[in-house]
Amino acid sequence: MRPSAIDIESFIAPHLRQMQPYTPIVPFEVLSKQLGRDASEIVKLDANENPYGPSPQALEAIARCNTLHIYPDPDQSALREAIAGYLGLPAAHILCGAGADEIIDIVGRAFIQPGDAVIDLPPTFGMYRFESDIVNASYVPVARRPDFSIDIDAVCAAILKPQAHGRPPKLVFVANPNNPDGSPVGDDDMRRLLDLPALVVLDEAYIDFSNQPSRAHWVRNYDNLVVLRTFSKLAGLAGLRVGYGVFPLKIIQHLWKIKQPYTPNVAAGVAAIAALADPSYLRETVQRIVAERERLGRFLQELGWLRVYPSQTNFLLCRIDAAQAPGRLRAADAPPGRQLKLALQQRGILVRYFDKDGLRDCVRISIGKPEHTDALMSALRDIGAS
Ligand SMILES: Cc1ncc(COP(=O)(O)O)c(C=O)c1O
């Protein structure tokens, strides 16, 4: 390479030079190669995807689509109308993007100036911290309690008495139900958060698997509420990247100005519209996932060496009881939860492992089809017998 007259790396924004990258999942093909197994033999329970995939009507809509060579409608009119019908809210409140992740990014860029404080409620979805780092916010974590409930008093204190971080925090990210444990937030706690002088970003990525209704319509009454939804989990469209935010009208006009004009892409748009037009498919697949979550939860609890947290999502978080764990998981140097993840991986079953504050030696298992649960149960019996 030609020597440069400048240190080009020093041109990168200083806060980005120091920033930790987001840890995405390892791609399926890479794992398949690493494990020496055909992709079809792998049971993928590590990223909370919907194992049933899209409605056949969504697949047909993509196959029929003859406008893939044309840029998408920047107003997203057809998609927003379809979502408006589904939510029972005017389309003016809705803005779609390449997944809920893009909406998180738009909100971060619209509201945060360098140094503004953002409240996160860890352990939770890593994208909130990632966004906060990108926009050079002052990151204010308010840890959840050991049962993963939100310490609302501590959030109030962080916003109303912000001595430690100077300016009062502007944004609070709340995943409901929360990833990675699956716990919900009740109405009273939500109202207390919304009474604070901050924007509450309520992420309902998993709401369809819960026994709570969506709070999307609350944006009519609270001008400091944003509700995020996605087609990734409910509609099995994670690979197409399509999600949306529901906003108060005062806010949304500004977000349109900074949004990239051509997301979601054309295929994602037609698939999402077709998915909403097939409500019985959505209902049935959600019911199957919830039934499977209950079946797997009972089994895991009965093993006697896993603590399973109650979940209203399409995954279950488990903490390994080291004292009760099967001998082979205790034998090695690594914590038993990591051993469990590796033992399952050797059998072609992928789960997510965490070992950080609030999530010591935990595994998160996404809910698959009944045959995936059966394979997991059989692997766990096998591991337990050793
Ligand atoms: C809480 C939460 N919100 C949002 C997302 C991402 O949604 P999308 O695929 O629409 O970007 C995830 C993905 O795992 C999630 O766990």
Ligand as a Chemical Component Dictionary entry (heavy atoms), coordinates in Angstrom:
data_LIG
# 
_chem_comp.id                   LIG 
_chem_comp.type                 NON-POLYMER 
_chem_comp.pdbx_formal_charge   0 
_chem_comp.three_letter_code    LIG 
# 
loop_
_chem_comp_atom.comp_id 
_chem_comp_atom.atom_id 
_chem_comp_atom.alt_atom_id 
_chem_comp_atom.type_symbol 
_chem_comp_atom.charge 
_chem_comp_atom.model_Cartn_x 
_chem_comp_atom.model_Cartn_y 
_chem_comp_atom.model_Cartn_z 
_chem_comp_atom.pdbx_ordinal 
LIG C1 C1 C 0 -36.276 -6.723 21.703 1  
LIG C2 C2 C 0 -35.938 -6.752 20.251 2  
LIG N1 N1 N 0 -36.263 -5.710 19.482 3  
LIG C3 C3 C 0 -35.984 -5.683 18.165 4  
LIG C4 C4 C 0 -35.344 -6.757 17.571 5  
LIG C5 C5 C 0 -34.958 -6.672 16.127 6  
LIG O1 O1 O 0 -36.068 -6.612 15.325 7  
LIG P1 P1 P 0 -35.871 -6.500 13.746 8  
LIG O2 O2 O 0 -35.522 -7.851 13.252 9  
LIG O3 O3 O 0 -37.205 -6.014 13.283 10 
LIG O4 O4 O 0 -34.786 -5.500 13.498 11 
LIG C6 C6 C 0 -34.998 -7.872 18.321 12 
LIG C7 C7 C 0 -34.309 -9.004 17.664 13 
LIG O5 O5 O 0 -33.920 -9.975 18.225 14 
LIG C8 C8 C 0 -35.283 -7.873 19.697 15 
LIG O6 O6 O 0 -34.941 -8.901 20.469 16 
# 
loop_
_chem_comp_bond.comp_id 
_chem_comp_bond.atom_id_1 
_chem_comp_bond.atom_id_2 
_chem_comp_bond.value_order 
_chem_comp_bond.pdbx_ordinal 
LIG C1 C2 SING 1  
LIG C2 N1 SING 2  
LIG C2 C8 DOUB 3  
LIG N1 C3 DOUB 4  
LIG C3 C4 SING 5  
LIG C4 C5 SING 6  
LIG C4 C6 DOUB 7  
LIG C5 O1 SING 8  
LIG O1 P1 SING 9  
LIG P1 O2 DOUB 10 
LIG P1 O3 SING 11 
LIG P1 O4 SING 12 
LIG C6 C7 SING 13 
LIG C6 C8 SING 14 
LIG C7 O5 DOUB 15 
LIG C8 O6 SING 16 
# 
